[in-house]
Each structure stands twice: as structure tokens, then as C-alpha cells.
């Protein structure tokens, strides 16, 4: 395993322990078909949407509405110093669909409470870009952005390892890299989410983060991010399908972010069967199983050790691994 950046984390930090174990990241992305990323400067608590300068009732309503429709609200802020200030400002908003044919729109609000009537999470859950723009006409298409988790109150690894990566990458890709609140998986810090694709990444460093933004402009993922070290999966898929798709992506060296489509279904013995199809017609059948132990590690800093759970993938026959003629 390569490209593991320990930063200045303590030797017993959760992400360092998981790096040392060389635990695979497949199938660990947060599940969300769409994302609403709201700019909120200042400090964030453990539950950022309810513990920040964002009005708690607004954060709660937006969080619940997005989750109920299969999406996720996440807070973002520009990399750098975050003073504890309450001065009014406009708030940047990114609205992303991460399913088939992903798209990203952006706008601003003077007051985050405006989002309660400017967006319709149920509508966003359908992936209808034009309908989203009709509801909020000021939204405009945006270039892909990378969100790097820096939510220290949720896990110290995200701050110690995430903030330098976000700051360094933002210097090289101004306006395209943002700090974000909890994404899940701090044991894989520094973590990132590439919008609109929902591609979720592990163990980033500044170079990889900047390369990710650069490649995403052409709908690509850097080849260095393929494989178990960095690829956590695509958020629009359930975990077992994420693992299968990431496995196939690495096997064939596919960097096109929209080239693969994956479906999965339960099988006998607590396993899943997944079908991964390439845009060119190739198809792979993958068996996915969840394995527990034998190692025990904390999933988060400050938590007790628990058996490590990982996804394992096996290519099955028959499969059509060449494009039809």
C-alpha cells in the first residue's frame, strides 16, 4: 500500500492505525443520491448543521428533509482561519445530483433559511436538473468541486490531517476545494467527496486533492486514486455495490467517472451479487461479502477497539469482459 500520509497525527489516532493495517476503503462512502452543500463560516460542533452559527432549527429541517429524500446536507467553508464571527454574509450553495448523468448547480443565499423554500429535496431526489432550476432560477451550472472533511469536533483526525490538505489544494485550485463537515469514515482521513459525482476518497494528500479537481474538469479520476487505498466508492450506490464498482474500476484501470453503472442484490450466506456494466457494453459479475476481523481497531478517535469490517470482492463467471462486436 502506498501514498499514506500520516501528517502530524498521534501514533494512536484512528486514521493512522487504519493506515498501518492497510485496511481497504472499498464500500465505505456515505450513501446519498444528491447533496446540498451550504457555506457556513465559523466553528462547527460535532453535529455541524445543529451546532454552528447556522440556526439550529434551519439545520435540523434541512438535514431531515434531505435525508428523507435520499440525499444529504453538508456544511462547507473556505479553507483557512475560521474566526468565531456572526457578521452577515452571503452563503454559497452547491446542489449536486450524484446518480446517473450527474450534475452540479450553484447559487447564493443571504440567509440559509431561504433554502427551506428554494429547494425541494423530494424533487432533487429524482435527479431532475431542469425542475431544480425552475424552482430556483438563480442556480447556475458549476465546475466540479472537492470537499475535504475538517470537522474536528467529530474526529480530530479530520482536522489535523484534513485542513492542511484542503488549504494546500485550494491554493492550487482556487474556489474548487472546500472544507466540509462530517462525511463519515474519519478512519480514512484525509477524506474527500467529489461533487457532483459523489465519488468519495480516502487518504488524500495535497497533490492528490489538486489532481482530483484538475481531472474532474474532464470527467476523469486520477489513476493514482484507483484501488483499495483511496477509492471509498460512489455515494449514489449502497455499500456492496460501491465495493463491486470500485473493484472493477481498479481491475480495468477505468478513470472515466461516468463509465460504470452498478446494481446489486442479496445472495445466500449474507453475500451480494453485483452487476457492473461499462458504457461500451462490457459487463462483470461480482460477488461481494462482508468480513469481520480478526483485527480490532477504533472506528473513531476516542472510541474503543472493535472488530474491523471490510468488503471483499470476487469476479464471477460468466462475465462479458470485452465489448460486443
N, C-alpha and C positions, 0 to 999 in steps of 0.2 A: 504494500500500500504506500502511496506517495502523496505529496502535496498536503501534508498535515501540518497546520500552523498552530502551535501551542500558544503563541503570543506571550503574555505575561501572566497567564492563569496559574493558580496554585497547582501543585502536582496532584492534589486530590480533587480538583474541580471535575464536575461530571463530564464535561466535554473532553478533557484530557484523558480521563480514564477510558472513555469510549474510543478515543483515538488509539490509545495504547492497545486496546483489544482488537483493533481493526474491524470493528463491527460494521456490517454493511448497512447502508442507508436506504435501500430499496423499500418502497411501500410505506414511508413514514410522513408523507405530505399531509397537511390538513386538508380535509375534504371540503371543497367549495366549488360550485359551478360558476359563481360570479363573486366579485369583490367590490366593495365600496371603501376606498381609501381616503380618509378625511384628514386634512392637515390640522394638527393641534399642537402648537408650540408649548414650551414649558415642561415641567416634570410630569412623569406618568407613574401611577401606582401599580400595584400588582394586577389589578383589573383596570387597564388604562382607560377604557371607554367610560367607566364609572368613577375613576379616581384620577382626575386631571382637571384642567381648567375648563374642559367641556362639561356643560351642565349634566349632572348625573342622570336626570330623567330623560334627556335627549339621547345620551349614550346608551341608556338601557333600552329605550324604544327602538333605536336604530339597530342595536345588536340583536334584539329578539326578532325584529321584522326580517332582517337579512337571514338569520339562521333558520327561521321558519320556512323561508322560500328556497333554502338550499345554498345560501351564499354566506358571506362573512364580511363584517365591518372590521376595519383595521385602521388604527391611527398612524399618521406619518408626520415627520418633521424633517426640516433640512439638517444635514449633518453639521455638527459644530457644538458650540456652547448653547445651553438651553436655560436662560435665566428664568426665575420664578416671577413672571410678569403677567399682568392682566390687561395690558393695553389692547384696545380693539384693533383688529386687523382682518383682512380678507383671508379666507381659508380655501386653499386649493383642494379640489376633489377629483379623484380618479374613479371612473366606473368601468369595470372590466368584465367581459364575458370570457370564460376560460374553457368553454365546451367546443363543439365543432365550429370551425371558422371563427376563431377568437377575435375580439375587437376591444379597443380601449378608447374611451372618451374622457375629456377633462373639462372642468369648469371651475368657477369660484363662487363662494357664498360669503356674504358679510356676517351672517350668523348661522352656525351649524344647524340651528332649529329649522332653517329653511329646507333642509333635506327631508324633513318629515312629509313635506308635500311636493318637493321637486322630484323625488324618486319614488318608484313603485317597485318594491322588492319582488312581488309576485310577477310583475312584468319583466324585470331583469332576469328572473329565473327561467324565462322562456328563450332568452338569447336574442330577442327582437331588438336590434340596434336602432332601426328607424323609429320604432314605437318609443324607445327611451329618449330619442332626440325630440320627438314631437312633444313629449311630456315636459322636457327641459330643453327648449330650443337653443339656449346659450351653450350647450355642450358642443365640443368640437373634437375631431379625431386627434389623437395624441400618439407620439412615438413610444415604443416600449420603455418601461421603467423597471428598475430593480429596487426592491425594498429589502433592507437588511435589518434584522431584528436587533434592537439595542435596549430592550425592556429590562433594565437592571433589577427592578423590584420583583420581577417574575423569576429571573435567574441571573446571577452575577456574571455567568459566562457570556451572556448576550451583550453585556456592556463592555466587559474587559476585552473580549475578542471581536465583538461586532462593530463597536464605534470606530476603532482605527480603520477597519476595512471600509466602512461607509464613507468616512472622511477622505481617505486616500482615493477611493474610486470616484467620489464626487468631484474632486479636483480635476480629474482627467475626463469626466463625463458630466459637466455642469448641468444641473436640472434633471438628470436622468437617474440619479441614485438618491434614495431617501432612507432615513432611519424609519423603522416601523415598530409597532407594539408586538406583543407575543404572537408568534406564528406556530408554536408547538415545536418540540424537538430540540430544546436547548442543548441536549447532549451532543448535538451535531454542530454546535456553534463554531464559527460564524455561519448563520443560516440566511438564506435569501429567497424571495419569491419574485419571479419574473412575470410582470403583467404586460399584456393580457393573458399570456398562455397558461398562467398558474403553475409553471414549471418551478418546482421547489428544490433548492440546492443546499448542500451541506459543505462544511469545512472550507469555506471560501477564504481567499486572501485578496489583497488589493488588486493584483494583476488579474486574477480570475474574474473578479467582480467587474472590472473595467472591460475586459474582453467579452464578458457576457452581454453587457449593454451594447457594445460595438457590433457583435454578431447578430443580436436580436433585431437590429435595424434591417437586416436582410432575411429575417425569419429563421435564423440559424442558432444553434447552440455550439459553443466551443467544444472541439473534440476532446479536450482535456477533462471536460465535465462528464463524459460518458463513463458509466461503470458504478460500482458499489460505493466508491469513496465519496462522490459528490452528488449523485443523482438520487433524490428522495422520491421523485415521481411527479405526476401531473395532477393537480388538485381536483380536476373535474371527475376523476376516477376514484372508485373505492380502493382501499389499500392493496388488496390482492391483484387487482387489475393494474394499479400503479407499478407493482413489482414486476409483473409479466411484461409490461410495455418497456420499462427501463432495461430489463434483461435483454429483450430483443433489440432495442436501440443500441446497446453496447455490443451485442453479438455481430451486428451488421455495420456498425460504425455510422449510424444514421444521425446526422446533425440537423436535418430539417425539422423544425418544431411542430409542423402540422402534418408530417408524412404518415404518422401511425394512428390507427384507431383501434381501441381495445374493448372487448366485452368479456364478462366473466360470469360464472355460475357455480354454485356449490357442487361438490362431488362427494363421494363416500370418504369416510375416515377423516372428516374435518379438513378436507382439501378442496381446492377450487380448480376448475378448468377455465382457462382464458384463451380467447382467440384474438390474435394480433394481426391486423391487416394493414399492408402498406398501400399507399396511394397508387402504386404501379401494379397492384394486383397480387403481389406476393402475400402469403399467409403462413402464420406459425401457430401451432397448438402448444400451449404451455400449461404444465401442472404447477400449481403454487401451493405450498404448505407452510404453516407457521410452526416454527420450532422454538422451544423454550429451554434455556440453559445450555450447558451446565454452569457457565459463569454467572456471577451475581454482581450487579453494579447499580449505583443510584441513577435513576432516570433524570434527576434534577439535583442541583446543589442543595445540600441540607437534608435531603431525604435519605432514608435507609436503603441499603442494597436490596435488590430484588432480582430474580432470575431474568437474564437478558432474553428478549424475544426478538426473533428475526424472521424474515420471509426468505424461503428457498424456492428456486425455480428449476424446472426440468423441461427440456424440449421434448415433445412427444411426436411420434409418427401416427398417422400420416401427416405430412406438412407440405405445403407448396412453397418452397424457398426460392423459386425462380419465377420471374414474371411470365404470365401466359403468353403464348405466341399467337 
